[in-house]
Amino acid sequence: MNYKEKIEQIKKKKNAIIFAHYYQVPEIQDIADYVGDSLGLAQKAREAETDMIVFAGVHFMAETAKMLNPNTLVVIPDLEAGCSLADSCPLDKFIAFKAKHPDHIVISYINTTAAIKTETDVVCTSGNAVQIVESFPKDQKIIFAPDKNLGGYINRVTGRNMVLWDGTCEVHDVLSTEAILKMKAENMDAKVIAHPECNAPVLELADYIGSTTGMLKFTQTDSNHKYIVATETGILHQMKNNSPEKEFLVVPSDETCSCNDCSYMKLNTMEKLYLSMKNEQPEILLDQETIEKAKQPIERMLDISRKLNLI
């Protein structure tokens, strides 16, 4: 079956829009109406004026789209497309953790469940995390959840002492300095670019640290011609599209040189994308109370980002 053709037909018939994260397979990125990181996707979901949003990403991203556009049908190609980072922060344990720091506000990375967002004061993404934190006074006590690597990076660059939840992304945390040093020795002319979800020793080796969108823009404007990329492999598709004359080498996840893929992101396929649009399933369903409570910290993030000209 020509899934591309069928998807385009259904999209027009059902007045649908397709959003895809940078970590999706190239075929899905190419057919999407918008490809971006969490911040860009949240903004586009809020602005969408369609009857159906098809979210090719992971579950928390589709939840965010539903919160920001509650009257629109939101479907995801595979309901099992979760997130190891979001899973590392169970609601009951986080509530108990919050109770130990009653004088702290909560800044949560967008990679969390809707339930955790209901316990959050303001959400952030990797693209605006530093600026969101810095929008609060220096003496403001903060809990940062769930990614301890991103939180630690923010603490180092801002001089803050946020209390960090002990969670990580299995895709980024697995990357090692040994692998990067080996690649650097074999590619002396390459620059290392890394996502702030990587652990601190890896970030110390980076020539540039930024979100997926930040890394993409850096490779477009930087004068170098070779890059060692410490993040999920999906971003390489856009990097190669935008800078075909440049070379990109992804840091492997283990000693077998396996590609650093997010198994959850890669659950989505063209066939599943087609079926989700055709059947309007699996649908993202959230109760009204959760939508109202979880939407507030996301709206605060978008408002702060607009004031700071980040979007």
C-alpha positions in Angstrom: 0.0 0.0 0.0 1.2 3.5 -0.8 0.8 4.9 2.8 1.9 8.4 1.8 -0.8 8.7 -0.7 -3.5 7.3 1.6 -2.4 9.5 4.5 -2.6 12.6 2.3 -6.1 11.6 1.2 -7.4 11.0 4.7 -5.8 14.2 5.9 -7.8 16.3 3.5 -11.0 14.4 4.0 -10.9 14.6 7.8 -9.3 18.1 8.1 -6.4 16.7 10.0 -2.9 18.0 10.8 0.2 15.8 11.4 2.8 16.7 14.0 6.0 14.8 14.3 8.9 15.0 16.7 12.5 15.1 15.4 13.0 11.5 16.7 10.5 10.0 14.3 11.5 7.8 11.3 12.4 9.9 8.2 9.2 8.8 6.3 7.0 10.2 9.1 9.0 13.4 9.3 8.7 13.9 5.6 4.9 13.6 5.5 4.3 15.7 8.7 2.8 19.2 8.4 5.2 20.3 11.2 8.3 18.7 12.6 9.8 20.1 15.8 10.9 19.7 19.4 8.6 19.8 22.4 8.4 23.6 22.6 7.6 24.1 19.0 5.1 21.2 19.0 3.3 22.6 22.0 3.0 26.0 20.4 1.7 24.5 17.1 -0.8 22.3 19.0 -2.2 25.3 20.8 -2.7 27.1 17.5 -4.1 24.2 15.5 -7.5 24.9 13.9 -8.3 21.4 12.6 -10.8 18.6 13.4 -8.0 16.1 14.2 -4.4 16.3 15.4 -2.3 13.3 14.6 0.6 13.2 16.9 3.6 11.2 15.8 5.6 11.3 19.0 5.3 9.8 22.4 2.4 9.8 24.8 3.2 12.9 27.0 3.5 15.0 23.8 0.0 13.9 22.6 -1.3 14.6 26.1 0.1 18.1 25.9 -1.6 18.7 22.5 -4.9 17.5 24.0 -4.6 19.9 27.0 -3.8 22.9 24.8 -6.5 22.0 22.3 -9.1 20.1 24.3 -12.0 20.3 21.8 -10.0 18.7 19.0 -9.7 14.9 18.5 -6.1 13.9 19.2 -4.8 10.5 18.1 -1.4 8.8 18.4 -0.2 6.0 16.0 0.8 3.8 18.9 -0.6 4.1 22.4 2.4 2.2 23.8 4.8 5.0 22.7 5.8 6.1 26.2 8.9 7.8 27.7 11.4 6.3 30.1 12.0 9.8 31.6 8.3 10.3 32.3 8.0 6.8 33.7 10.8 7.5 36.1 8.6 10.0 38.0 5.5 8.2 39.5 2.8 10.5 40.9 2.6 9.1 44.4 6.3 9.2 45.0 6.6 12.7 43.5 3.8 14.0 45.8 5.7 12.6 48.8 8.9 14.3 47.5 7.2 17.6 47.2 5.9 17.4 50.7 9.5 17.3 52.0 10.1 20.7 50.3 6.9 22.7 51.1 8.6 26.1 50.4 9.7 25.2 46.9 8.0 25.8 43.6 8.0 23.0 41.0 9.5 23.4 37.5 8.9 20.3 35.5 10.4 19.3 32.2 7.7 18.7 29.6 8.7 15.0 29.5 6.3 14.2 32.3 2.8 12.7 32.5 -0.3 14.8 32.7 -0.6 13.8 36.4 2.8 15.2 37.2 2.0 18.4 35.4 -1.0 18.9 37.7 1.6 19.1 40.6 3.8 21.6 38.7 4.0 25.4 38.8 5.6 25.9 35.4 6.7 23.5 32.7 9.9 23.9 30.6 11.5 22.2 27.6 15.2 21.7 26.9 15.0 24.7 24.5 13.8 27.2 27.2 14.7 25.5 30.5 17.5 27.9 31.5 15.5 30.9 30.6 12.4 29.6 32.5 14.5 29.0 35.6 16.2 32.4 35.3 12.8 34.1 35.1 12.4 33.5 38.8 14.4 35.4 41.5 17.7 33.9 42.6 16.5 33.2 46.1 13.4 31.3 44.8 13.6 27.7 46.0 12.9 25.3 43.2 12.3 21.6 42.7 13.3 20.5 39.2 11.9 17.3 37.8 12.2 14.7 36.4 15.6 14.8 34.6 18.5 15.2 37.0 21.0 15.6 34.1 19.1 18.6 32.7 18.6 20.0 36.2 22.2 19.6 37.0 23.2 21.4 33.8 20.9 24.3 34.7 22.3 24.5 38.2 25.9 24.7 36.8 25.2 27.4 34.2 22.9 29.5 36.5 24.7 29.0 39.8 21.5 27.8 41.4 20.9 25.0 43.8 17.6 23.5 42.7 16.5 20.3 44.3 16.6 17.6 41.6 14.3 14.6 41.2 16.4 11.5 40.4 15.2 10.6 36.9 17.0 10.2 33.5 16.3 9.6 29.9 17.6 6.1 29.0 18.5 7.3 25.5 20.7 10.2 26.6 22.0 8.9 29.9 23.5 5.8 28.3 25.9 7.8 26.1 29.5 7.6 27.4 32.6 9.8 27.4 34.6 6.7 26.2 32.5 6.5 23.0 32.9 10.2 22.3 36.6 10.3 23.0 37.1 7.4 20.6 35.1 9.1 17.9 36.9 12.4 18.5 40.3 10.6 18.2 39.2 9.2 14.8 37.6 12.5 13.7 39.8 15.3 15.0 38.1 17.9 12.8 34.6 17.2 14.3 32.8 19.3 16.8 30.8 17.5 19.6 27.2 18.7 20.0 25.1 17.3 22.9 21.6 17.4 24.4 21.5 18.6 28.0 19.8 15.4 29.0 23.2 13.7 28.6 25.2 13.2 31.8 27.7 15.8 33.1 30.9 14.1 31.9 29.5 13.9 28.3 28.5 17.6 28.4 32.0 18.6 29.5 33.2 17.2 26.1 30.7 19.2 24.1 31.5 22.2 21.9 27.8 23.0 21.9 25.0 22.0 24.3 21.4 22.6 23.3 17.9 21.2 22.5 17.2 19.3 19.4 16.2 22.5 17.6 19.2 24.3 19.1 21.6 21.6 17.7 19.9 21.7 14.3 20.2 25.5 14.1 23.9 25.3 15.3 24.9 22.9 12.5 23.2 25.1 10.0 25.0 28.3 11.0 28.3 27.0 12.3 31.3 27.0 9.9 32.5 23.5 10.7 31.8 20.6 8.4 31.7 17.5 10.7 29.8 16.9 13.9 29.7 14.2 16.5 26.1 14.2 17.7 25.1 13.1 21.2 21.4 12.6 21.0 18.7 10.4 19.4 19.5 9.4 15.8 16.2 10.9 14.4 17.6 14.4 14.3 20.2 13.4 11.7 17.5 13.3 9.0 16.8 17.1 9.4 20.5 17.9 9.8 21.3 16.1 6.5 18.4 17.8 4.8 19.4 21.2 5.9 23.2 20.8 5.5 23.8 18.1 2.9 27.4 19.2 2.5 28.2 18.4 6.1 28.9 15.1 7.9 27.1 13.9 11.0 28.2 11.0 13.2 25.8 9.9 15.9 27.3 8.7 19.2 26.5 4.9 19.6 24.5 3.6 22.6 26.9 0.8 23.3 30.2 -0.9 22.4 28.5 -2.7 19.4 28.0 0.7 17.8 24.2 0.3 17.9 22.3 3.4 16.8 21.1 5.5 19.6 17.4 5.1 18.9 14.5 5.8 21.3 12.5 2.5 21.2 9.4 4.3 22.1 9.6 7.0 19.4 10.4 4.2 16.8 7.1 2.4 17.6 5.3 4.8 15.3 5.3 3.6 11.7 3.7 4.8 8.5 1.2 1.9 8.7 0.2 2.8 12.2 0.0 6.5 11.3 -2.4 5.6 8.4 -4.5 3.4 10.6 -4.7 5.9 13.4 -6.1 8.5 11.0 -8.4 6.0 9.3 -9.9 4.6 12.5 -9.4 7.8 14.6 -7.8 5.6 17.3 -6.0 5.4 19.6 -7.5 8.6 21.0 -5.9 10.6 23.8 -8.5 11.0 26.5 -8.1 13.2 29.6 -10.7 14.2 32.1 -11.6 17.9 32.3 -10.1 18.4 35.8 -6.7 17.0 34.7 -6.8 19.2 31.5 -7.5 22.3 33.4 -4.9 21.7 36.1 -2.1 20.4 33.8 -2.7 23.0 31.2 -1.9 25.9 33.5 1.9 25.3 33.9 2.2 24.7 30.1 0.4 28.0 29.5 2.8 29.7 31.9 5.7 28.3 30.0 4.4 29.6 26.7 3.6 33.0 28.2 7.2 33.3 29.6 8.7 32.1 26.3 6.8 34.7 24.4 7.8 37.5 26.7 11.4 36.4 26.3 11.1 36.1 22.5 11.8 32.4 22.6 8.8 31.6 20.3 
